[in-house]
Amino acid sequence: MFDDLPPDLDRLQTLRVCHTMWLQRIDAKIAALTRRQTEEERGRRNRPAPPEWIVELGIGERRPPLQIHTDD
């Protein structure tokens, strides 16, 4: 069997601690990305419908309505 691990207990325990720390970092990143993906999906599902019409206002102090834009 291919065995490239150190032969002594101290170095093996050190490797185990380092790998455990890496696994914790990886798990935290996975959890953060999963939360982000869930939030994005929830945002897409809960997005309000686009308005049926929009009023374009003019320029100036009173800003009178100029046009009404509809879906089409």
mmJSON file of the N, C-alpha and C atoms, coordinates in Angstrom:
{"data_MODEL":{"atom_site":{
"group_PDB":["ATOM","ATOM","ATOM","ATOM","ATOM","ATOM","ATOM","ATOM","ATOM","ATOM","ATOM","ATOM","ATOM","ATOM","ATOM","ATOM","ATOM","ATOM","ATOM","ATOM","ATOM","ATOM","ATOM","ATOM","ATOM","ATOM","ATOM","ATOM","ATOM","ATOM","ATOM","ATOM","ATOM","ATOM","ATOM","ATOM","ATOM","ATOM","ATOM","ATOM","ATOM","ATOM","ATOM","ATOM","ATOM","ATOM","ATOM","ATOM","ATOM","ATOM","ATOM","ATOM","ATOM","ATOM","ATOM","ATOM","ATOM","ATOM","ATOM","ATOM","ATOM","ATOM","ATOM","ATOM","ATOM","ATOM","ATOM","ATOM","ATOM","ATOM","ATOM","ATOM","ATOM","ATOM","ATOM","ATOM","ATOM","ATOM","ATOM","ATOM","ATOM","ATOM","ATOM","ATOM","ATOM","ATOM","ATOM","ATOM","ATOM","ATOM","ATOM","ATOM","ATOM","ATOM","ATOM","ATOM","ATOM","ATOM","ATOM","ATOM","ATOM","ATOM","ATOM","ATOM","ATOM","ATOM","ATOM","ATOM","ATOM","ATOM","ATOM","ATOM","ATOM","ATOM","ATOM","ATOM","ATOM","ATOM","ATOM","ATOM","ATOM","ATOM","ATOM","ATOM","ATOM","ATOM","ATOM","ATOM","ATOM","ATOM","ATOM","ATOM","ATOM","ATOM","ATOM","ATOM","ATOM","ATOM","ATOM","ATOM","ATOM","ATOM","ATOM","ATOM","ATOM","ATOM","ATOM","ATOM","ATOM","ATOM","ATOM","ATOM","ATOM","ATOM","ATOM","ATOM","ATOM","ATOM","ATOM","ATOM","ATOM","ATOM","ATOM","ATOM","ATOM","ATOM","ATOM","ATOM","ATOM","ATOM","ATOM","ATOM","ATOM","ATOM","ATOM","ATOM","ATOM","ATOM","ATOM","ATOM","ATOM","ATOM","ATOM","ATOM","ATOM","ATOM","ATOM","ATOM","ATOM","ATOM","ATOM","ATOM","ATOM","ATOM","ATOM","ATOM","ATOM","ATOM","ATOM","ATOM","ATOM","ATOM","ATOM","ATOM","ATOM","ATOM","ATOM","ATOM","ATOM","ATOM","ATOM","ATOM","ATOM","ATOM","ATOM","ATOM"],
"id":[1,2,3,4,5,6,7,8,9,10,11,12,13,14,15,16,17,18,19,20,21,22,23,24,25,26,27,28,29,30,31,32,33,34,35,36,37,38,39,40,41,42,43,44,45,46,47,48,49,50,51,52,53,54,55,56,57,58,59,60,61,62,63,64,65,66,67,68,69,70,71,72,73,74,75,76,77,78,79,80,81,82,83,84,85,86,87,88,89,90,91,92,93,94,95,96,97,98,99,100,101,102,103,104,105,106,107,108,109,110,111,112,113,114,115,116,117,118,119,120,121,122,123,124,125,126,127,128,129,130,131,132,133,134,135,136,137,138,139,140,141,142,143,144,145,146,147,148,149,150,151,152,153,154,155,156,157,158,159,160,161,162,163,164,165,166,167,168,169,170,171,172,173,174,175,176,177,178,179,180,181,182,183,184,185,186,187,188,189,190,191,192,193,194,195,196,197,198,199,200,201,202,203,204,205,206,207,208,209,210,211,212,213,214,215,216],
"type_symbol":["N","C","C","N","C","C","N","C","C","N","C","C","N","C","C","N","C","C","N","C","C","N","C","C","N","C","C","N","C","C","N","C","C","N","C","C","N","C","C","N","C","C","N","C","C","N","C","C","N","C","C","N","C","C","N","C","C","N","C","C","N","C","C","N","C","C","N","C","C","N","C","C","N","C","C","N","C","C","N","C","C","N","C","C","N","C","C","N","C","C","N","C","C","N","C","C","N","C","C","N","C","C","N","C","C","N","C","C","N","C","C","N","C","C","N","C","C","N","C","C","N","C","C","N","C","C","N","C","C","N","C","C","N","C","C","N","C","C","N","C","C","N","C","C","N","C","C","N","C","C","N","C","C","N","C","C","N","C","C","N","C","C","N","C","C","N","C","C","N","C","C","N","C","C","N","C","C","N","C","C","N","C","C","N","C","C","N","C","C","N","C","C","N","C","C","N","C","C","N","C","C","N","C","C","N","C","C","N","C","C","N","C","C","N","C","C"],
"label_atom_id":["N","CA","C","N","CA","C","N","CA","C","N","CA","C","N","CA","C","N","CA","C","N","CA","C","N","CA","C","N","CA","C","N","CA","C","N","CA","C","N","CA","C","N","CA","C","N","CA","C","N","CA","C","N","CA","C","N","CA","C","N","CA","C","N","CA","C","N","CA","C","N","CA","C","N","CA","C","N","CA","C","N","CA","C","N","CA","C","N","CA","C","N","CA","C","N","CA","C","N","CA","C","N","CA","C","N","CA","C","N","CA","C","N","CA","C","N","CA","C","N","CA","C","N","CA","C","N","CA","C","N","CA","C","N","CA","C","N","CA","C","N","CA","C","N","CA","C","N","CA","C","N","CA","C","N","CA","C","N","CA","C","N","CA","C","N","CA","C","N","CA","C","N","CA","C","N","CA","C","N","CA","C","N","CA","C","N","CA","C","N","CA","C","N","CA","C","N","CA","C","N","CA","C","N","CA","C","N","CA","C","N","CA","C","N","CA","C","N","CA","C","N","CA","C","N","CA","C","N","CA","C","N","CA","C","N","CA","C","N","CA","C","N","CA","C","N","CA","C","N","CA","C"],
"label_alt_id":[null,null,null,null,null,null,null,null,null,null,null,null,null,null,null,null,null,null,null,null,null,null,null,null,null,null,null,null,null,null,null,null,null,null,null,null,null,null,null,null,null,null,null,null,null,null,null,null,null,null,null,null,null,null,null,null,null,null,null,null,null,null,null,null,null,null,null,null,null,null,null,null,null,null,null,null,null,null,null,null,null,null,null,null,null,null,null,null,null,null,null,null,null,null,null,null,null,null,null,null,null,null,null,null,null,null,null,null,null,null,null,null,null,null,null,null,null,null,null,null,null,null,null,null,null,null,null,null,null,null,null,null,null,null,null,null,null,null,null,null,null,null,null,null,null,null,null,null,null,null,null,null,null,null,null,null,null,null,null,null,null,null,null,null,null,null,null,null,null,null,null,null,null,null,null,null,null,null,null,null,null,null,null,null,null,null,null,null,null,null,null,null,null,null,null,null,null,null,null,null,null,null,null,null,null,null,null,null,null,null,null,null,null,null,null,null],
"label_comp_id":["MET","MET","MET","PHE","PHE","PHE","ASP","ASP","ASP","ASP","ASP","ASP","LEU","LEU","LEU","PRO","PRO","PRO","PRO","PRO","PRO","ASP","ASP","ASP","LEU","LEU","LEU","ASP","ASP","ASP","ARG","ARG","ARG","LEU","LEU","LEU","GLN","GLN","GLN","THR","THR","THR","LEU","LEU","LEU","ARG","ARG","ARG","VAL","VAL","VAL","CYS","CYS","CYS","HIS","HIS","HIS","THR","THR","THR","MET","MET","MET","TRP","TRP","TRP","LEU","LEU","LEU","GLN","GLN","GLN","ARG","ARG","ARG","ILE","ILE","ILE","ASP","ASP","ASP","ALA","ALA","ALA","LYS","LYS","LYS","ILE","ILE","ILE","ALA","ALA","ALA","ALA","ALA","ALA","LEU","LEU","LEU","THR","THR","THR","ARG","ARG","ARG","ARG","ARG","ARG","GLN","GLN","GLN","THR","THR","THR","GLU","GLU","GLU","GLU","GLU","GLU","GLU","GLU","GLU","ARG","ARG","ARG","GLY","GLY","GLY","ARG","ARG","ARG","ARG","ARG","ARG","ASN","ASN","ASN","ARG","ARG","ARG","PRO","PRO","PRO","ALA","ALA","ALA","PRO","PRO","PRO","PRO","PRO","PRO","GLU","GLU","GLU","TRP","TRP","TRP","ILE","ILE","ILE","VAL","VAL","VAL","GLU","GLU","GLU","LEU","LEU","LEU","GLY","GLY","GLY","ILE","ILE","ILE","GLY","GLY","GLY","GLU","GLU","GLU","ARG","ARG","ARG","ARG","ARG","ARG","PRO","PRO","PRO","PRO","PRO","PRO","LEU","LEU","LEU","GLN","GLN","GLN","ILE","ILE","ILE","HIS","HIS","HIS","THR","THR","THR","ASP","ASP","ASP","ASP","ASP","ASP"],
"label_asym_id":["A","A","A","A","A","A","A","A","A","A","A","A","A","A","A","A","A","A","A","A","A","A","A","A","A","A","A","A","A","A","A","A","A","A","A","A","A","A","A","A","A","A","A","A","A","A","A","A","A","A","A","A","A","A","A","A","A","A","A","A","A","A","A","A","A","A","A","A","A","A","A","A","A","A","A","A","A","A","A","A","A","A","A","A","A","A","A","A","A","A","A","A","A","A","A","A","A","A","A","A","A","A","A","A","A","A","A","A","A","A","A","A","A","A","A","A","A","A","A","A","A","A","A","A","A","A","A","A","A","A","A","A","A","A","A","A","A","A","A","A","A","A","A","A","A","A","A","A","A","A","A","A","A","A","A","A","A","A","A","A","A","A","A","A","A","A","A","A","A","A","A","A","A","A","A","A","A","A","A","A","A","A","A","A","A","A","A","A","A","A","A","A","A","A","A","A","A","A","A","A","A","A","A","A","A","A","A","A","A","A","A","A","A","A","A","A"],
"label_entity_id":["1","1","1","1","1","1","1","1","1","1","1","1","1","1","1","1","1","1","1","1","1","1","1","1","1","1","1","1","1","1","1","1","1","1","1","1","1","1","1","1","1","1","1","1","1","1","1","1","1","1","1","1","1","1","1","1","1","1","1","1","1","1","1","1","1","1","1","1","1","1","1","1","1","1","1","1","1","1","1","1","1","1","1","1","1","1","1","1","1","1","1","1","1","1","1","1","1","1","1","1","1","1","1","1","1","1","1","1","1","1","1","1","1","1","1","1","1","1","1","1","1","1","1","1","1","1","1","1","1","1","1","1","1","1","1","1","1","1","1","1","1","1","1","1","1","1","1","1","1","1","1","1","1","1","1","1","1","1","1","1","1","1","1","1","1","1","1","1","1","1","1","1","1","1","1","1","1","1","1","1","1","1","1","1","1","1","1","1","1","1","1","1","1","1","1","1","1","1","1","1","1","1","1","1","1","1","1","1","1","1","1","1","1","1","1","1"],
"label_seq_id":[1,1,1,2,2,2,3,3,3,4,4,4,5,5,5,6,6,6,7,7,7,8,8,8,9,9,9,10,10,10,11,11,11,12,12,12,13,13,13,14,14,14,15,15,15,16,16,16,17,17,17,18,18,18,19,19,19,20,20,20,21,21,21,22,22,22,23,23,23,24,24,24,25,25,25,26,26,26,27,27,27,28,28,28,29,29,29,30,30,30,31,31,31,32,32,32,33,33,33,34,34,34,35,35,35,36,36,36,37,37,37,38,38,38,39,39,39,40,40,40,41,41,41,42,42,42,43,43,43,44,44,44,45,45,45,46,46,46,47,47,47,48,48,48,49,49,49,50,50,50,51,51,51,52,52,52,53,53,53,54,54,54,55,55,55,56,56,56,57,57,57,58,58,58,59,59,59,60,60,60,61,61,61,62,62,62,63,63,63,64,64,64,65,65,65,66,66,66,67,67,67,68,68,68,69,69,69,70,70,70,71,71,71,72,72,72],
"pdbx_PDB_ins_code":[null,null,null,null,null,null,null,null,null,null,null,null,null,null,null,null,null,null,null,null,null,null,null,null,null,null,null,null,null,null,null,null,null,null,null,null,null,null,null,null,null,null,null,null,null,null,null,null,null,null,null,null,null,null,null,null,null,null,null,null,null,null,null,null,null,null,null,null,null,null,null,null,null,null,null,null,null,null,null,null,null,null,null,null,null,null,null,null,null,null,null,null,null,null,null,null,null,null,null,null,null,null,null,null,null,null,null,null,null,null,null,null,null,null,null,null,null,null,null,null,null,null,null,null,null,null,null,null,null,null,null,null,null,null,null,null,null,null,null,null,null,null,null,null,null,null,null,null,null,null,null,null,null,null,null,null,null,null,null,null,null,null,null,null,null,null,null,null,null,null,null,null,null,null,null,null,null,null,null,null,null,null,null,null,null,null,null,null,null,null,null,null,null,null,null,null,null,null,null,null,null,null,null,null,null,null,null,null,null,null,null,null,null,null,null,null],
"Cartn_x":[0.836,0.0,0.88,0.455,1.205,1.001,2.06,1.945,2.984,2.542,3.462,3.258,2.544,2.324,3.524,3.736,4.857,4.687,5.794,5.723,5.463,5.627,5.495,4.133,3.704,2.383,2.23,3.261,3.164,2.849,3.57,3.326,1.967,1.573,0.255,-0.866,-0.718,-1.725,-1.741,-0.558,-0.477,-1.186,-0.942,-1.631,-3.142,-3.567,-4.996,-5.609,-4.935,-5.434,-5.514,-4.477,-4.472,-5.605,-5.79,-6.854,-8.24,-8.361,-9.637,-9.959,-8.942,-9.148,-9.566,-8.941,-9.31,-10.739,-11.108,-12.476,-13.492,-13.169,-14.063,-14.216,-13.119,-13.179,-14.016,-13.807,-14.56,-16.045,-16.35,-17.75,-18.408,-17.673,-18.218,-18.497,-17.599,-17.788,-18.988,-19.113,-20.262,-21.56,-21.581,-22.784,-23.119,-22.109,-22.35,-22.896,-22.313,-22.79,-24.187,-24.478,-25.819,-26.845,-26.504,-27.408,-27.632,-26.543,-26.646,-27.531,-27.324,-28.119,-29.601,-29.869,-31.244,-31.884,-31.132,-31.654,-31.932,-31.035,-31.256,-32.507,-32.68,-33.866,-35.137,-35.088,-36.244,-36.546,-35.508,-35.7,-36.342,-35.928,-36.537,-38.009,-38.306,-39.701,-40.582,-40.058,-40.853,-40.774,-40.149,-40.023,-41.416,-41.712,-43.031,-43.18,-44.413,-44.694,-44.332,-43.882,-43.574,-44.848,-44.721,-45.919,-46.583,-47.89,-48.624,-48.415,-48.086,-47.844,-46.895,-46.221,-45.275,-45.541,-45.545,-45.733,-44.367,-44.101,-42.857,-43.124,-42.344,-42.526,-41.591,-42.037,-41.218,-40.116,-39.35,-38.247,-38.735,-38.308,-38.664,-39.259,-39.711,-40.182,-41.468,-42.42,-43.709,-43.737,-42.881,-42.734,-44.073,-44.666,-45.944,-45.744,-46.762,-46.658,-46.584,-45.666,-45.496,-46.113,-45.817,-46.29,-46.621,-47.474,-47.764,-47.299,-46.417,-45.878,-46.598,-47.056,-47.713,-46.822,-47.237,-46.472,-46.057,-46.962,-46.652,-46.048],
"Cartn_y":[-1.183,0.0,1.246,2.271,3.516,4.319,4.562,5.27,6.383,7.602,8.735,9.614,9.11,9.869,9.736,10.747,10.667,9.485,8.918,7.73,8.042,9.312,9.596,10.215,9.984,10.397,11.916,12.64,14.1,14.743,14.342,14.937,14.503,13.289,12.838,13.644,13.92,14.717,16.155,16.68,18.022,18.075,17.072,17.003,16.921,16.142,15.997,17.33,18.087,19.397,20.338,20.362,21.242,20.88,19.601,19.181,19.44,19.307,19.62,21.103,21.944,23.393,23.689,23.04,23.235,22.776,21.631,21.14,22.109,22.711,23.696,24.912,25.352,26.494,26.153,24.963,24.53,24.412,23.82,23.679,25.041,25.994,27.343,28.018,27.844,28.43,27.798,26.48,25.781,26.299,26.454,26.946,28.373,29.227,30.613,30.644,29.854,29.832,29.232,28.244,27.652,28.682,29.431,30.494,31.542,31.952,32.965,32.477,31.234,30.671,30.584,30.209,30.137,31.52,32.537,33.902,34.424,34.12,34.559,33.906,32.627,31.922,32.493,32.755,33.35,34.726,35.484,36.8,36.693,35.709,35.517,35.122,34.258,33.815,34.949,35.802,36.855,38.19,38.211,39.462,39.935,41.215,41.703,41.718,41.628,41.675,43.06,43.137,44.452,45.292,46.594,47.443,47.374,47.551,47.523,48.808,49.879,51.132,51.985,52.925,53.842,55.234,56.223,57.612,58.259,58.828,59.57,61.027,61.564,62.947,63.867,65.106,66.101,66.64,67.554,68.176,69.517,69.885,71.192,71.083,72.245,72.346,71.555,71.696,71.011,69.613,69.32,68.008,67.425,68.023,67.499,66.136,65.286,64.002,64.216,63.491,63.627,62.459,61.237,60.049,58.969,58.068,56.874,55.687,54.88,53.706,52.474,51.613,50.37,49.188,47.993,46.78,46.636,46.916,46.743,48.004],
"Cartn_z":[0.0,0.0,0.0,-0.706,-0.805,0.469,1.229,2.506,2.554,2.309,2.325,3.552,4.542,5.767,6.691,7.553,8.498,9.45,9.887,10.737,12.215,12.634,14.066,14.398,15.625,16.092,16.126,16.549,16.657,15.307,14.281,12.958,12.406,12.665,12.212,12.889,14.174,14.877,14.357,14.051,13.486,12.132,11.302,10.013,10.192,11.18,11.423,11.824,12.68,13.101,11.897,11.08,9.899,8.945,8.706,7.792,8.379,9.683,10.334,10.166,10.327,10.143,8.707,7.737,6.332,6.075,6.641,6.462,7.069,8.207,8.812,7.901,7.305,6.381,5.159,4.626,3.441,3.78,4.932,5.341,5.542,6.116,6.317,4.972,4.017,2.686,1.984,2.096,1.505,2.122,3.435,4.115,3.668,3.539,3.106,1.685,0.793,-0.589,-0.694,0.135,0.146,0.613,1.679,2.156,1.077,0.422,-0.625,-1.77,-2.19,-3.279,-2.886,-1.645,-1.156,-1.14,-0.681,-0.648,-2.06,-3.002,-4.379,-4.968,-4.704,-5.206,-4.581,-3.284,-2.603,-3.191,-3.492,-4.109,-5.482,-6.279,-7.603,-7.474,-6.516,-6.332,-5.832,-4.954,-4.326,-5.054,-6.214,-6.965,-7.384,-7.158,-7.553,-9.073,-9.515,-10.956,-11.495,-12.737,-13.302,-13.397,-13.291,-13.347,-14.722,-14.719,-15.978,-16.769,-16.06,-16.752,-15.922,-16.586,-15.942,-16.502,-15.63,-16.052,-16.193,-17.359,-17.589,-17.268,-16.334,-15.91,-16.68,-16.829,-17.522,-16.626,-17.176,-16.442,-15.922,-14.772,-14.235,-12.854,-12.379,-11.011,-10.78,-11.649,-11.45,-12.051,-12.984,-13.615,-14.067,-15.06,-15.545,-16.23,-16.195,-16.888,-18.395,-19.048,-20.487,-21.246,-20.785,-21.478,-20.473,-20.888,-20.09,-20.916,-20.33,-21.002,-20.472,-21.373,-20.967,-21.324,-20.95,-21.208,-22.653,-23.559,-24.963,-25.484],
"occupancy":[1.0,1.0,1.0,1.0,1.0,1.0,1.0,1.0,1.0,1.0,1.0,1.0,1.0,1.0,1.0,1.0,1.0,1.0,1.0,1.0,1.0,1.0,1.0,1.0,1.0,1.0,1.0,1.0,1.0,1.0,1.0,1.0,1.0,1.0,1.0,1.0,1.0,1.0,1.0,1.0,1.0,1.0,1.0,1.0,1.0,1.0,1.0,1.0,1.0,1.0,1.0,1.0,1.0,1.0,1.0,1.0,1.0,1.0,1.0,1.0,1.0,1.0,1.0,1.0,1.0,1.0,1.0,1.0,1.0,1.0,1.0,1.0,1.0,1.0,1.0,1.0,1.0,1.0,1.0,1.0,1.0,1.0,1.0,1.0,1.0,1.0,1.0,1.0,1.0,1.0,1.0,1.0,1.0,1.0,1.0,1.0,1.0,1.0,1.0,1.0,1.0,1.0,1.0,1.0,1.0,1.0,1.0,1.0,1.0,1.0,1.0,1.0,1.0,1.0,1.0,1.0,1.0,1.0,1.0,1.0,1.0,1.0,1.0,1.0,1.0,1.0,1.0,1.0,1.0,1.0,1.0,1.0,1.0,1.0,1.0,1.0,1.0,1.0,1.0,1.0,1.0,1.0,1.0,1.0,1.0,1.0,1.0,1.0,1.0,1.0,1.0,1.0,1.0,1.0,1.0,1.0,1.0,1.0,1.0,1.0,1.0,1.0,1.0,1.0,1.0,1.0,1.0,1.0,1.0,1.0,1.0,1.0,1.0,1.0,1.0,1.0,1.0,1.0,1.0,1.0,1.0,1.0,1.0,1.0,1.0,1.0,1.0,1.0,1.0,1.0,1.0,1.0,1.0,1.0,1.0,1.0,1.0,1.0,1.0,1.0,1.0,1.0,1.0,1.0,1.0,1.0,1.0,1.0,1.0,1.0,1.0,1.0,1.0,1.0,1.0,1.0],
"B_iso_or_equiv":[0.0,0.0,0.0,0.0,0.0,0.0,0.0,0.0,0.0,0.0,0.0,0.0,0.0,0.0,0.0,0.0,0.0,0.0,0.0,0.0,0.0,0.0,0.0,0.0,0.0,0.0,0.0,0.0,0.0,0.0,0.0,0.0,0.0,0.0,0.0,0.0,0.0,0.0,0.0,0.0,0.0,0.0,0.0,0.0,0.0,0.0,0.0,0.0,0.0,0.0,0.0,0.0,0.0,0.0,0.0,0.0,0.0,0.0,0.0,0.0,0.0,0.0,0.0,0.0,0.0,0.0,0.0,0.0,0.0,0.0,0.0,0.0,0.0,0.0,0.0,0.0,0.0,0.0,0.0,0.0,0.0,0.0,0.0,0.0,0.0,0.0,0.0,0.0,0.0,0.0,0.0,0.0,0.0,0.0,0.0,0.0,0.0,0.0,0.0,0.0,0.0,0.0,0.0,0.0,0.0,0.0,0.0,0.0,0.0,0.0,0.0,0.0,0.0,0.0,0.0,0.0,0.0,0.0,0.0,0.0,0.0,0.0,0.0,0.0,0.0,0.0,0.0,0.0,0.0,0.0,0.0,0.0,0.0,0.0,0.0,0.0,0.0,0.0,0.0,0.0,0.0,0.0,0.0,0.0,0.0,0.0,0.0,0.0,0.0,0.0,0.0,0.0,0.0,0.0,0.0,0.0,0.0,0.0,0.0,0.0,0.0,0.0,0.0,0.0,0.0,0.0,0.0,0.0,0.0,0.0,0.0,0.0,0.0,0.0,0.0,0.0,0.0,0.0,0.0,0.0,0.0,0.0,0.0,0.0,0.0,0.0,0.0,0.0,0.0,0.0,0.0,0.0,0.0,0.0,0.0,0.0,0.0,0.0,0.0,0.0,0.0,0.0,0.0,0.0,0.0,0.0,0.0,0.0,0.0,0.0,0.0,0.0,0.0,0.0,0.0,0.0],
"pdbx_formal_charge":[null,null,null,null,null,null,null,null,null,null,null,null,null,null,null,null,null,null,null,null,null,null,null,null,null,null,null,null,null,null,null,null,null,null,null,null,null,null,null,null,null,null,null,null,null,null,null,null,null,null,null,null,null,null,null,null,null,null,null,null,null,null,null,null,null,null,null,null,null,null,null,null,null,null,null,null,null,null,null,null,null,null,null,null,null,null,null,null,null,null,null,null,null,null,null,null,null,null,null,null,null,null,null,null,null,null,null,null,null,null,null,null,null,null,null,null,null,null,null,null,null,null,null,null,null,null,null,null,null,null,null,null,null,null,null,null,null,null,null,null,null,null,null,null,null,null,null,null,null,null,null,null,null,null,null,null,null,null,null,null,null,null,null,null,null,null,null,null,null,null,null,null,null,null,null,null,null,null,null,null,null,null,null,null,null,null,null,null,null,null,null,null,null,null,null,null,null,null,null,null,null,null,null,null,null,null,null,null,null,null,null,null,null,null,null,null],
"auth_seq_id":[1,1,1,2,2,2,3,3,3,4,4,4,5,5,5,6,6,6,7,7,7,8,8,8,9,9,9,10,10,10,11,11,11,12,12,12,13,13,13,14,14,14,15,15,15,16,16,16,17,17,17,18,18,18,19,19,19,20,20,20,21,21,21,22,22,22,23,23,23,24,24,24,25,25,25,26,26,26,27,27,27,28,28,28,29,29,29,30,30,30,31,31,31,32,32,32,33,33,33,34,34,34,35,35,35,36,36,36,37,37,37,38,38,38,39,39,39,40,40,40,41,41,41,42,42,42,43,43,43,44,44,44,45,45,45,46,46,46,47,47,47,48,48,48,49,49,49,50,50,50,51,51,51,52,52,52,53,53,53,54,54,54,55,55,55,56,56,56,57,57,57,58,58,58,59,59,59,60,60,60,61,61,61,62,62,62,63,63,63,64,64,64,65,65,65,66,66,66,67,67,67,68,68,68,69,69,69,70,70,70,71,71,71,72,72,72],
"auth_comp_id":["MET","MET","MET","PHE","PHE","PHE","ASP","ASP","ASP","ASP","ASP","ASP","LEU","LEU","LEU","PRO","PRO","PRO","PRO","PRO","PRO","ASP","ASP","ASP","LEU","LEU","LEU","ASP","ASP","ASP","ARG","ARG","ARG","LEU","LEU","LEU","GLN","GLN","GLN","THR","THR","THR","LEU","LEU","LEU","ARG","ARG","ARG","VAL","VAL","VAL","CYS","CYS","CYS","HIS","HIS","HIS","THR","THR","THR","MET","MET","MET","TRP","TRP","TRP","LEU","LEU","LEU","GLN","GLN","GLN","ARG","ARG","ARG","ILE","ILE","ILE","ASP","ASP","ASP","ALA","ALA","ALA","LYS","LYS","LYS","ILE","ILE","ILE","ALA","ALA","ALA","ALA","ALA","ALA","LEU","LEU","LEU","THR","THR","THR","ARG","ARG","ARG","ARG","ARG","ARG","GLN","GLN","GLN","THR","THR","THR","GLU","GLU","GLU","GLU","GLU","GLU","GLU","GLU","GLU","ARG","ARG","ARG","GLY","GLY","GLY","ARG","ARG","ARG","ARG","ARG","ARG","ASN","ASN","ASN","ARG","ARG","ARG","PRO","PRO","PRO","ALA","ALA","ALA","PRO","PRO","PRO","PRO","PRO","PRO","GLU","GLU","GLU","TRP","TRP","TRP","ILE","ILE","ILE","VAL","VAL","VAL","GLU","GLU","GLU","LEU","LEU","LEU","GLY","GLY","GLY","ILE","ILE","ILE","GLY","GLY","GLY","GLU","GLU","GLU","ARG","ARG","ARG","ARG","ARG","ARG","PRO","PRO","PRO","PRO","PRO","PRO","LEU","LEU","LEU","GLN","GLN","GLN","ILE","ILE","ILE","HIS","HIS","HIS","THR","THR","THR","ASP","ASP","ASP","ASP","ASP","ASP"],
"auth_asym_id":["A","A","A","A","A","A","A","A","A","A","A","A","A","A","A","A","A","A","A","A","A","A","A","A","A","A","A","A","A","A","A","A","A","A","A","A","A","A","A","A","A","A","A","A","A","A","A","A","A","A","A","A","A","A","A","A","A","A","A","A","A","A","A","A","A","A","A","A","A","A","A","A","A","A","A","A","A","A","A","A","A","A","A","A","A","A","A","A","A","A","A","A","A","A","A","A","A","A","A","A","A","A","A","A","A","A","A","A","A","A","A","A","A","A","A","A","A","A","A","A","A","A","A","A","A","A","A","A","A","A","A","A","A","A","A","A","A","A","A","A","A","A","A","A","A","A","A","A","A","A","A","A","A","A","A","A","A","A","A","A","A","A","A","A","A","A","A","A","A","A","A","A","A","A","A","A","A","A","A","A","A","A","A","A","A","A","A","A","A","A","A","A","A","A","A","A","A","A","A","A","A","A","A","A","A","A","A","A","A","A","A","A","A","A","A","A"],
"auth_atom_id":["N","CA","C","N","CA","C","N","CA","C","N","CA","C","N","CA","C","N","CA","C","N","CA","C","N","CA","C","N","CA","C","N","CA","C","N","CA","C","N","CA","C","N","CA","C","N","CA","C","N","CA","C","N","CA","C","N","CA","C","N","CA","C","N","CA","C","N","CA","C","N","CA","C","N","CA","C","N","CA","C","N","CA","C","N","CA","C","N","CA","C","N","CA","C","N","CA","C","N","CA","C","N","CA","C","N","CA","C","N","CA","C","N","CA","C","N","CA","C","N","CA","C","N","CA","C","N","CA","C","N","CA","C","N","CA","C","N","CA","C","N","CA","C","N","CA","C","N","CA","C","N","CA","C","N","CA","C","N","CA","C","N","CA","C","N","CA","C","N","CA","C","N","CA","C","N","CA","C","N","CA","C","N","CA","C","N","CA","C","N","CA","C","N","CA","C","N","CA","C","N","CA","C","N","CA","C","N","CA","C","N","CA","C","N","CA","C","N","CA","C","N","CA","C","N","CA","C","N","CA","C","N","CA","C","N","CA","C","N","CA","C","N","CA","C","N","CA","C","N","CA","C"],
"pdbx_PDB_model_num":[1,1,1,1,1,1,1,1,1,1,1,1,1,1,1,1,1,1,1,1,1,1,1,1,1,1,1,1,1,1,1,1,1,1,1,1,1,1,1,1,1,1,1,1,1,1,1,1,1,1,1,1,1,1,1,1,1,1,1,1,1,1,1,1,1,1,1,1,1,1,1,1,1,1,1,1,1,1,1,1,1,1,1,1,1,1,1,1,1,1,1,1,1,1,1,1,1,1,1,1,1,1,1,1,1,1,1,1,1,1,1,1,1,1,1,1,1,1,1,1,1,1,1,1,1,1,1,1,1,1,1,1,1,1,1,1,1,1,1,1,1,1,1,1,1,1,1,1,1,1,1,1,1,1,1,1,1,1,1,1,1,1,1,1,1,1,1,1,1,1,1,1,1,1,1,1,1,1,1,1,1,1,1,1,1,1,1,1,1,1,1,1,1,1,1,1,1,1,1,1,1,1,1,1,1,1,1,1,1,1,1,1,1,1,1,1]
}}}
